[in-house]
Amino acid sequence: MKVLPFKRTASALLLPLLSTALFAYSDCSFKIDAYESICNKAVKAGVSVDYANRYLLDAQSTLRDAQSLRLFSPKMITVHHANEKRANNALVTFVPAMVENLRQYRGAYDEAERRFGVNREVVAAILAKETRLGRVGCTHDAFTVFNTLVRELPADSERNRGLLAMAERNIVSLMAFCYTNAITPGTCRFKSSYAGAVGISQFMPQNFYLVESYGQGPGDLQKMEDAILSTARYLHDNAGFTVLIDWKKFPLMPEVEEAWYDYDFATDNASFAFDKGRNGRTYNCYACGKPELGYLSGYVKKIMRYNNSSNYAVGVLRLAYDAFTLSNK
């Protein structure tokens, strides 16, 4: 039998016999340093000490997601990026479904453009890329994904330490969201991707504070209207979208996309829009020095704040361009 990871001994033995009304945790003392850190950060964010303890000591903390852990490996991330081009090409046939979605949810898209300055076609393209407009279901659990990283991933490299910090942030955010919305620890569960992303728009829990509601009540990322507004708000707040794209200033996207893919395949350290990353890493920039791609390049950079892959960003803008073109025939 696996012992729960906390320091208390006598109290732990009594825990099954005591009701919530008779017993409450008073500090963040855990045998696992990461849990102690997560608990303290959650309390600092406004979560009660008792709730944080019950959340981290719930039966869900014993679960592991081996598939998710494997997919986080550098090898599998490389495979995922290599498949991005194929995924983009397959989605081109999905453009008519995007156009129908734009019509069906016209009110939400109108509000997204008005409030956040984000083109409806861009939002629809992201939702199509992420979950085929909600048609692709999620088979993982967000907390289990992050908890597996915290419990199983060794802090033996800069990359792993970054993943562990990310996992801690997201567990704190899950806990804070559920506490604020009076969701009991044992039922604080969210279906997610292998990476812990939730809903039609695939938000990481650390971004739940951006979730918007179309109408009354709390926002729900499984609801199309709320996913539309939340995605638009994310791009407005985090990517600098304020003015709608003038599609007439875009080059012919099918041609640009294909030329970019050829360049990316043949060139090491290729980036569509950047010659240098925030970490100081240098890239071979495709659009740099090409004035005819300047307007497009600026929006590629913005979309990369949602997903930092050049292929992802170029693919989103190709789909959005095609959806605009088809809608205005």
N, C-alpha and C positions, 0 to 999 in steps of 0.2 A: 504494500500500500504506500502511495506517495504522500509524504508529509507536506502540509501546506507551508509555504515559505514565509513564516513570520516568527519573531523572537519569543513571543509570549508562551510560556509553558503551562502554568497552572490555569491561566485564563483560557488558553486554547483548549484544554481538556474540558473546561466547563462550557465552552461556547455552544455545543449542540443542545445543551440543556437550558440555555438562557434565551429568552425572547428579546426582540428588538427593544421592547419597552423597558426591560430590566437591565440591559447591558449595552454600552456604547464604547467605541474605541476613542482614545483620547490623544494618541500621538501617531507618528509615522515610522514606528520601529519595525523594520523588516530585516530578515536575514539576507535578502537579495538587495544589493545596493541600488539596482535600477528601480526596483519597486519603491524603495525609500525616496529616491529622487522624484519619481513620478508622483507619489503621494504628496510630497512637499510642494511640488509645482502646481498640483491640482488645488491644494488648499490655498496657495497664493492666488490662484485664479478664482477663488470664491467657493470652492467645493468644501463641504464639511469634512472634518477628519474622519468621522464615523462613516460617511458615505464612501470616501476614498478607500478606507480599509475594506469595507464590505464588497466594494467593486473588485478590488485586487485579490480578495480571498474567496470570491465566488468560484463555483465549480468550473466556470468557463476558463479560469486561469490554468487549469490542468490540460486543456486541449492544445494540440499542436497541428500545424498545417505544413506537412513535409513538402507538398507540391509547391506551395508558395515559396518556401525557403529555397527550393531548387531553382525556381524561375527567377529568383533575385540574383543568381550567380552571374558573374561577369560573362561567362560563355553564353548563357541563355539571353542576356540582355543584348549581346552582339547579334545573336540569331534574330531577335525581335526587330532590331533596327534594320537588318538585312532584308527582312520581309515587308518593310514599310512600303516599298515601291509597289510590290505585288498587291498589297492591301489597297493602296490608292487606286491602282488600275481597276481593281474589281469594283470599287465603289462608284466609278463613273456611271455604271449602269443603274445606280441607285438614285441618280439625280431626279428622275420623274417622281419618285416617292418623296424626295425632299420638297419638290414643288407642291405636291399635294399636302404635305405637312404645313407648308407656309400658308396655304389657303385655309386649312382646317383650323389653325391656331392663329389666325390673322390678328385677333385682338391682343394676344400676348406679345406677338412680334411687333405690333404697332407700339405698344408700351415700351418694349425693349429699345426700340430705336429712339423714341421720344425721351425716355429717361436717361439712357446710358450712351447714346450716340454710337451704337453698334449695329451694323447692317444685319438685317434678318437672315440673309443668305449665309453670313459668316456663322451665326449662331446655329442655324440648321446644319451647316457643314460639320461643325464640331460635334453636334449630337449624332450625326450620321457616322462620323469617324469613331466615336466612342462606343456607341451601343446600337448602331443601325436604327437610330431614333427610338430606342427603347426595346427593340425586338430581340436583342441579345441579352439573356439573363445573366445574373451574377451568381456564382456557385460557392464563393468563399464567405467568410465572416470577418469583418474589418478588425475587430479586437483580436481575434485569433491570429490573423496575419501579423499584426504588429507585436503581439505578445510572443509569437514564435521567434521573431527576430531578437527581441529583448532577452529571451531565455536561451536561445540556441546559437546565436551568431557571436563568434569571438571578436573582441575588440583588438585585432592584431594587425589592422591596416587602416590607412586613412579612409579608404572607401567604406570599410565596415563600421568604423566609428561614425561616419556620416549617416549610414543607414540606421545605426542604433539611436542616434540623436533624433532622426526623423521619426522612428518608431515611438520614442518617448513622447514627442510633441503630439503625435496623433492619438496616443492613448489618453493623454491629458485632455485633449479636445473632445474625444468621445465621452469621457467621464463628465466633463463640464457641461456638455450639451445635454446629457441624460439627467444630470442633477438639476439643471435649470428648468428642464421640462418635466420634472417629477417622475422620471422613469426609473423603476427599481433596478438595482445593479444586475440582477439575474436576467432581466428582460431587455437590457441595453444591448441589443444586437442589430447589426446592419449588414445585409447581404452586400458583398463587394467583389471586386476583381481580385486576382492573385496579389495585386499591389496594395489592396486595401481601399481602392477608390469606390465610391458609392453613387448609385443612382444613374439616371439617363445621361447626365453630363459628367459622370465619373469624378466627383469632387473628393479630394482627400479630406478626412475629418478636420484637419487643421484649418480648412477653409469653410467649415460649416457656418461661420459667422457671416458669410456673404450670402447665405441662402435667402431668397426672396419668395414671397407668397403672392400669387395672383388672386387677389380677393381676400377674404377673411381667413383667420387661423394661421397657424405656423406653416412655414414653407416645407414642402415635401419633394425631395429630389427624384422620387419615383413618379411624380405627377408632371406631365409634359409642360403645362403652363409655367409651373414653378421652376422647372429645369431651364426653360427658355430665359426667364428673367434672371435667374441666378447666374447662368453662363454670361449673360450680357453684363451683369454687374461685376463679375470677376474681371472681364476684359476691360471694363471702364476703370475699375479701381486699381488693378494690378498691371495692366498693359497699356494704359494711356489712350484708350479709345474714347474720343470725345466728338469727333466729326465723322459723319458717314463717308465711306469709301465712294469715290467717283469712279465707277467701273469703266467709264470711257477713257480714263487715264491708264488703265491696265493694258499690258501687251496681250497678245493672243496666248492665253494660258496653256492650252494643250501643247503648243510648240515650246513654250518656255519650260514647262514641266518636263517634257521629254529630253530637252537639251540639258537640263539640270541633272536628270537621272544619269545620262551618259557621262557627264562630268564627275558626278559623285562616284560612279562605278570605277572610273579610271584614275581617280585622284585620291591620294592619302590625305587624311585630316581635312576633308572638304567641308565647307560651310556655305550655304547660299548667301548669307548676308553679313557674316562677321569675319574679320581678319584676326581678331583677338578676343579671347574669352575673358570673363570676369576673374578667372583664376590665373590670368597671364598666359595661358596656352595660346599659341598662334595657329591660325587656320589658313588654308588655301580658299580664298573667298571667290565665289563664282560671280556675284553681282558687282563686286567692288570695281570701280573704274568704268562701269557701263551706265552712262546717264539714262539710257532708255529703260533701265531696270530700277532706277532710283526710287520711284514712287512705290512700286511693288515691294522692293527690298525693305522699305520702312514698315510695311504691314506684315511681312514675314517675321521681322523682329518682334512685332507685337504679339503675333500668334505664338511665337516661341516662348512667351511668358506663360502660356497655358500648357505647352508641351515643348521641351527644349530641343526637339528633333527638327532639323531643316526639312526632312522629307515630310514630316507631319504637317508643318506649317505650309509648305508649298502645296501639299495635297488638299488641305482645308481650303486654301484660296482658289485652287483649281475647281473644286466642287462648288464653292460659293459663286464663282464666275460663271460656271455652267448653269447653275440654278437661276441666276439672274438673267442669263441669256435666254434660257428656255421660258422663263416666266414672262418675258417681254417680247416674245415672238408674235 
